[in-house]
Amino acid sequence: MLRRLQDINVLDLVLWVFRAVIIIIVVWGTIATIIENPYPAITWTETIVAGIAQGSLYALIAIGYTLVYGVLFMINFAHGEFFMAGIMTATIFLAQPMGKSGFLDTYPIISILLITIVTVLVSVGIALLTERVAYRPLRKAPRLVPLITAIGASFFWQNIIRGLYGSEVKPFPQMAILAGKVDFGGFSILKSHIVVIIAAILMLIGLYTFIMKTKTGKSIRAAAENKDVAALMGIDVDRAVSTTFALGSAMAGIAGVLYAIVFRQVHFYMGFIPGIKAFTAAVLGGIGSIPGAALGGLFLGMFESVGPGLFLEGLGIPAPHQLKDVIAFTMLVLVLIFRPQGILGERLAEEKA
């Protein structure tokens, strides 16, 4: 018995205690909230839909992280700035002028397409420039070097956009076609949330089909498996990497358009928090897995939206929704304690880790 006690690792014991405390708090708070029932069923339904919409945005941004990591095994912390720069440019030079002239409401579909095209082009252009100038020369460097470079690139683009467009918040014009709610059997959903969810589903399906079914997608998967062998087989590795950056930044640009439609404001700092959240979603789902990034984003959005009211309301904590970030990151830690590789991630072999 004494020998068994001596074999117990103190860190493992602390982790198990932490797991138990978190699980007890979550279960206790959930049961207390259900018994107290502070909200009607309609409120819970709308909260869930809002969580799905928020999670869809995280999923689109998270795909950029997971694509780059899958090919280069690096975390591109400048990805949030790709998300920000495209929609900032499109808002100032396209959306606001079209809103003032009335073109936005007269031709809403054409307007959205034009805004999306400009946003994606700017996001992809900045991403390819960053990859070519900052990342490609460091491809053979130790992993810490590209990581620090990515952080520097994030601050660089953040301050470049701030210097070009100013530090004030830019309003994104309201589109009449997306204003208001749609009623569904006793509860209502914001039209903007419906657009976000449908667009995210279509983009995720399209990206997954492209990666799995096309020749270019196969070359990206080959480069992700082993860049040296892929080069020997005639695959242009540099082109595969650039395509990966372009795909990820295009998804981030589309997420930027959807973000502006929902929140109706953009600013130079808007990429930081969603970028961190999207990275969290990628880790939660399993970094390197496209379905994992999508699932991680959905889970994170649900944790943020439903978690505060469900877990904390019954405990009598005031203003629980102000603690949504605490809930989200606590759930991340809890998931990774039980499954360190993420929900859909795979354990890496030692030589590949």
C-alpha positions in Angstrom: 0.0 0.0 0.0 2.8 2.4 0.9 4.6 1.6 -2.3 1.5 2.4 -4.4 1.2 5.8 -2.6 4.8 6.5 -3.4 4.3 5.7 -7.1 1.5 8.3 -7.4 2.7 11.4 -9.3 1.9 14.6 -7.5 1.1 16.4 -10.8 -1.3 13.6 -11.9 -3.0 13.9 -8.5 -3.4 17.7 -8.9 -4.8 17.2 -12.4 -7.4 14.6 -11.2 -8.4 17.0 -8.4 -8.8 19.8 -11.0 -10.9 17.6 -13.2 -13.1 16.6 -10.4 -13.7 20.2 -9.2 -14.5 21.4 -12.7 -16.9 18.5 -13.3 -18.6 19.0 -10.0 -19.1 22.7 -10.6 -20.4 22.1 -14.1 -22.9 19.4 -13.0 -24.0 21.3 -9.9 -24.5 24.5 -11.8 -26.4 22.8 -14.6 -28.7 20.9 -12.3 -29.4 24.1 -10.3 -30.1 26.1 -13.5 -32.5 23.4 -14.7 -34.3 23.3 -11.4 -34.5 27.1 -11.2 -35.4 27.4 -14.9 -34.7 31.2 -15.2 -35.2 31.4 -19.0 -38.1 30.3 -21.3 -37.5 27.6 -23.9 -37.5 30.3 -26.7 -34.5 32.0 -25.1 -32.5 28.8 -24.9 -33.3 28.1 -28.5 -32.2 31.5 -29.7 -29.0 31.2 -27.5 -28.2 27.9 -29.1 -28.6 29.3 -32.6 -26.4 32.3 -31.7 -23.8 29.8 -30.4 -23.9 27.9 -33.7 -23.5 31.1 -35.7 -20.6 32.2 -33.5 -19.0 28.8 -33.7 -19.3 28.8 -37.5 -17.2 32.0 -37.6 -14.6 30.4 -35.4 -14.6 27.3 -37.6 -13.9 29.3 -40.8 -11.0 31.1 -39.2 -9.7 28.0 -37.4 -9.3 26.2 -40.8 -6.5 28.6 -41.7 -4.6 27.6 -38.6 -5.1 23.9 -39.1 -4.2 24.0 -42.8 -0.9 25.8 -42.3 -0.1 23.6 -39.3 -0.9 20.4 -41.3 1.6 21.4 -44.0 4.3 23.3 -42.2 3.8 22.3 -38.5 3.8 26.0 -37.5 1.2 28.2 -35.8 0.5 31.2 -38.0 -0.5 33.8 -35.4 -0.8 36.4 -38.1 -3.9 34.6 -39.4 -6.2 36.9 -37.4 -4.8 39.9 -39.2 -5.6 38.3 -42.6 -9.1 38.0 -41.3 -9.1 41.7 -40.3 -7.3 43.3 -43.2 -9.6 42.1 -45.9 -12.9 43.2 -44.4 -11.4 46.5 -43.2 -10.4 47.4 -46.8 -13.7 46.3 -48.3 -15.7 48.2 -45.7 -13.9 51.5 -46.2 -13.5 51.4 -50.0 -16.6 49.5 -51.0 -19.3 48.8 -48.4 -19.5 52.3 -46.9 -19.7 54.1 -50.3 -22.3 51.6 -51.6 -24.3 52.0 -48.4 -24.3 55.8 -48.8 -25.3 55.7 -52.4 -28.1 53.2 -51.9 -26.5 50.5 -54.1 -26.2 48.2 -51.1 -30.0 47.9 -50.6 -30.9 48.1 -54.3 -28.6 45.3 -55.4 -27.9 43.3 -52.2 -26.7 40.1 -53.8 -24.3 41.9 -56.1 -23.1 44.0 -53.3 -22.3 41.0 -51.0 -20.5 39.3 -53.9 -18.3 42.4 -54.6 -17.5 42.9 -50.9 -16.6 39.2 -50.6 -14.4 39.3 -53.7 -12.5 42.3 -52.5 -12.2 41.0 -49.0 -10.8 37.6 -50.1 -8.4 39.2 -52.6 -6.9 41.4 -49.9 -6.7 38.6 -47.3 -5.1 36.2 -49.8 -2.7 38.9 -51.1 -1.5 39.7 -47.6 -1.2 36.0 -46.7 0.9 35.2 -49.8 3.1 38.1 -49.2 3.7 37.1 -45.6 4.4 33.5 -46.6 6.9 34.5 -49.3 8.7 37.2 -47.3 8.6 36.1 -43.7 7.9 32.3 -43.6 9.5 30.7 -46.6 13.1 31.6 -45.8 12.6 30.1 -42.3 11.1 26.8 -43.5 14.1 24.8 -42.4 14.7 26.8 -39.2 13.9 25.5 -35.7 10.2 25.8 -34.9 10.5 28.6 -32.4 11.9 30.9 -35.1 8.8 30.8 -37.4 6.6 31.1 -34.3 8.2 34.3 -33.2 8.2 35.6 -36.8 4.4 34.9 -37.0 3.8 36.9 -33.8 5.9 39.7 -35.3 4.0 39.5 -38.6 0.7 39.8 -36.6 1.9 43.1 -34.9 3.3 44.3 -38.3 0.0 44.0 -40.2 -2.1 45.2 -37.3 -0.2 48.4 -37.1 0.1 48.8 -40.9 -3.7 48.7 -41.1 -4.0 51.0 -38.2 -1.7 53.5 -39.9 -3.6 53.3 -43.2 -7.2 53.3 -42.0 -7.0 54.8 -38.5 -7.7 53.4 -35.1 -11.4 54.3 -34.8 -14.2 51.7 -35.3 -15.6 51.7 -38.8 -19.3 51.0 -39.1 -20.4 48.4 -41.6 -23.7 49.5 -43.2 -26.9 47.7 -42.3 -28.4 45.7 -45.2 -32.2 45.9 -45.3 -32.4 42.4 -46.7 -30.6 41.0 -43.6 -32.3 43.1 -41.0 -34.8 41.6 -38.5 -35.7 38.0 -37.7 -37.3 35.0 -39.2 -40.0 33.1 -37.2 -39.7 29.3 -36.9 -42.5 27.6 -35.0 -42.6 29.8 -32.0 -39.1 31.1 -31.9 -37.2 33.6 -34.1 -33.7 33.6 -35.6 -31.8 36.6 -36.8 -31.4 36.6 -40.6 -27.7 37.4 -40.2 -27.3 34.2 -38.1 -29.0 32.1 -40.8 -26.7 33.5 -43.5 -23.6 32.8 -41.3 -24.6 29.2 -40.7 -25.5 28.4 -44.3 -22.4 30.1 -45.7 -20.1 28.3 -43.2 -21.6 24.9 -44.1 -21.2 25.5 -47.8 -17.6 26.7 -47.4 -16.6 23.8 -45.2 -18.1 21.3 -47.6 -16.5 23.0 -50.6 -13.1 23.1 -48.9 -13.2 19.5 -47.8 -14.2 18.4 -51.3 -11.3 20.5 -52.8 -8.7 19.0 -50.4 -9.9 15.4 -50.8 -11.0 15.2 -54.5 -8.8 17.6 -56.6 -5.3 17.2 -57.8 -4.2 20.3 -56.0 -5.7 19.1 -52.8 -3.8 15.8 -53.2 -0.6 17.7 -53.6 -1.3 19.6 -50.4 -1.9 16.4 -48.5 1.3 14.9 -50.0 3.3 17.9 -48.9 1.8 17.7 -45.5 2.8 14.0 -45.2 6.4 14.5 -46.2 7.6 17.5 -48.2 10.9 16.0 -49.3 9.3 12.8 -50.7 6.6 14.9 -52.3 9.2 17.0 -54.1 10.9 13.8 -55.3 7.6 12.7 -56.8 7.4 15.9 -58.8 5.1 18.0 -56.6 5.9 21.7 -56.4 6.1 22.0 -52.6 6.3 25.8 -52.7 3.2 26.0 -54.8 1.4 23.6 -52.4 2.3 25.7 -49.4 1.3 28.9 -51.1 -2.1 27.4 -52.1 -2.5 26.3 -48.5 -2.0 29.9 -47.3 -4.4 31.1 -50.0 -7.1 28.7 -49.0 -6.8 29.4 -45.3 -6.8 33.2 -45.8 -9.7 33.0 -48.2 -11.8 31.2 -45.6 -10.7 33.9 -43.1 -11.7 36.6 -45.5 -15.2 35.1 -45.9 -15.4 34.9 -42.1 -14.6 38.6 -42.0 -17.5 39.4 -44.2 -19.9 37.3 -42.1 -18.5 38.9 -38.9 -19.2 42.4 -40.3 -22.7 41.4 -41.3 -23.4 40.1 -37.8 -21.6 42.7 -35.6 -21.8 45.7 -38.1 -18.4 47.2 -37.2 -14.8 46.6 -38.0 -11.5 48.0 -36.5 -7.8 47.3 -36.7 -7.8 45.2 -33.5 -10.7 43.0 -34.5 -8.6 40.1 -35.7 -6.8 39.4 -32.3 -9.5 38.0 -30.1 -11.3 35.9 -32.9 -7.8 34.7 -34.0 -7.0 33.5 -30.5 -10.5 31.9 -30.2 -10.1 30.2 -33.6 -6.7 28.9 -32.6 -8.3 27.5 -29.5 -11.0 25.9 -31.6 -8.4 24.3 -33.8 -6.6 22.9 -30.8 -9.9 21.8 -29.3 -10.9 19.9 -32.4 -7.4 18.5 -33.1 -4.8 20.7 -34.8 -4.2 19.6 -38.3 -7.7 18.2 -38.9 -10.2 20.1 -41.0 -13.3 18.4 -39.6 -11.7 18.8 -36.2 -11.3 22.6 -36.7 -15.0 22.8 -37.8 -16.2 20.8 -34.8 -13.9 22.7 -32.4 -15.2 26.0 -33.6 -18.8 24.8 -33.2 -18.1 23.5 -29.6 -16.3 26.8 -28.7 -19.2 28.9 -29.9 -21.7 26.8 -28.0 -19.6 26.9 -24.8 -19.5 30.7 -25.1 -23.2 31.1 -25.8 -24.9 28.5 -23.7 -22.2 27.8 -21.0 -22.5 30.9 -18.9 -26.3 30.7 -18.5 -26.3 26.9 -18.1 -23.4 26.4 -15.8 -23.3 29.7 -13.8 -26.8 31.0 -13.6 -27.9 28.4 -11.1 -24.9 29.1 -8.9 -26.1 32.7 -8.3 -23.1 34.3 -10.0 -24.0 37.8 -11.1 -23.7 38.7 -14.9 -22.6 35.2 -15.9 -22.4 36.1 -19.6 -19.4 38.4 -18.8 -17.5 35.2 -18.0 -18.0 33.5 -21.4 -14.3 33.5 -22.1 -13.6 31.8 -18.8 -16.2 29.2 -19.6 -14.7 28.6 -23.1 -11.1 28.3 -22.1 -12.0 26.2 -19.0 -13.8 23.7 -21.3 -10.8 23.7 -23.6 -8.5 22.8 -20.7 -10.9 20.2 -19.5 -11.2 18.5 -22.9 -7.4 18.6 -23.4 -6.8 17.0 -20.0 -8.9 14.0 -21.0 -7.9 14.0 -24.7 -4.7 15.9 -25.2 -4.7 15.5 -29.0 -8.1 17.2 -29.3 -11.6 15.8 -30.2 -10.7 14.4 -33.7 -6.9 14.7 -33.5 -4.5 11.8 -33.7 -1.5 11.2 -31.6 1.7 12.0 -33.5 4.5 9.6 -33.8 7.7 10.7 -31.9 9.6 11.4 -35.1 6.8 13.6 -36.4 5.9 15.4 -33.2 
